[in-house]
């Protein structure tokens, strides 16, 4: 165990301060899934906007925008987690990681509440 919890030390044969390979693989898989969901949401938003431009920003368009943004921020969080851990970013431990972790969850709950307002 390294100074930051799950980090490997040089004595254990790992990289300098990087996460174990299974955790990196899981974070990468989650990043790919979030990228796919974000791309699907933005494609759907573009399709709806192209089809229905005269109504401006409807709830459906805002919903797809919020889902796309939520998954884009999750993608940034998963990628930044790997980079920040391996490079030992001081800001990551003190606040940047929390902001990137909490922001998509706030967007997700706002998207869910917007979805409830449809009914």
Buried (B, 14 or more C-beta within 10 A) or exposed (E): EBEEEEBBEEEEEBEEBBBBEEBBEEBEEBBEBBBEBBBBBBEBBEEBBEEEEEEEEEEBBBBBBBBBBBBBBBBBBBBBBBEBBBEBBEEBEEEBBEEBBEBBEEBBEBBEEBBEEEE
